[in-house]
Amino acid sequence: MDKEVLLRFEFAKGLAYELGNIIKENVKSLKWTKTKSGFYDIVTNVDVEVERRLKERVSLAFPNDVVFGEETGIDEKATPDNYMWVVDPIDGTTNFSKKVPHSCVSIAITYKTKPIAGVVYDPFMDELFEAIKGEGAFLNGKRISVSDTKNLEDAVVNTGYQYSAVHMRDKVLKDYEAFFGKVRALRIFGSAVLDLCYVAAGRIDGFWEYELKPWDMAAGALIVEESGGIVMDLLSENFTIYSKSILATSPTLLSQMLKVLKEA
């Protein structure tokens, strides 16, 4: 295992615990909540503070690395040869702002735009999902794998529409309707990163969503792949962290989920 990657990975895990505790401690005492690009897209003072601390800590520990964050964008010094930390200080901000205990810190470490390590910490459940490329995926130190559900009718699938509701409303509604009667349950939890981690852990059988950003997918996508799952872009051939859509599921259910989505 590459020592430089391992060094950053271990640092990211400690940082995720530290920042997750800040989130948990502040969930009942928000100072402000604002809208950003639209009425559905919000930010809180805790999002900003968590990302500020993360950037400060990474800058001190790894001066040549760059951070690409939801709230502050990407460092000007970024080049393809820098390690890049793709971070979401709070994925599930709407949940967090309403004191719903379902959100997380997401940190992906990428090189040449490809995730090589990912850490996702849910402070409310005290669950740390983690993966290094080629080394498998783990939850609180125990290896995880995608579900072995064979038939779509036995599957629980998740989606989200907060960010796609404006630009892809009709497509989202058709997809949602298409799964009615074809799956055991359809859920919307409000955190794309945790949905991906739940696919990796076999808790849900599939997840899809549109209009996501790199920080919504980078860590979770790697964790799914390292758990034996499949990740793909629904709108183009090859998935990257800059894709605008994602489908994550097990190899067994991939063709069944794709069939429903294509028919929709």
Protein Blocks (a to p, Z undefined) as FASTA:
>chain_A
ZZklmmmmmmmmmmmmmmmmmmmmmmmmcfbdcdfkbmklccdfklmmmmmmmmmmmmmm
mmmbccddfklopafkbcfkbccddddfbghklmmmnopacdcddddddeehiafbdcdd
dfklopacdddehiapaeehiacdddfbfbfklpccdddfklmmmmmmmmmmmmmmmmgo
pambdcdehpaklmmmmmmnomagbdcdehiafklmmmmmmmmmmnopacddfkbmbdcf
kbcbdcdddfklmmmmmmmmmmZZ
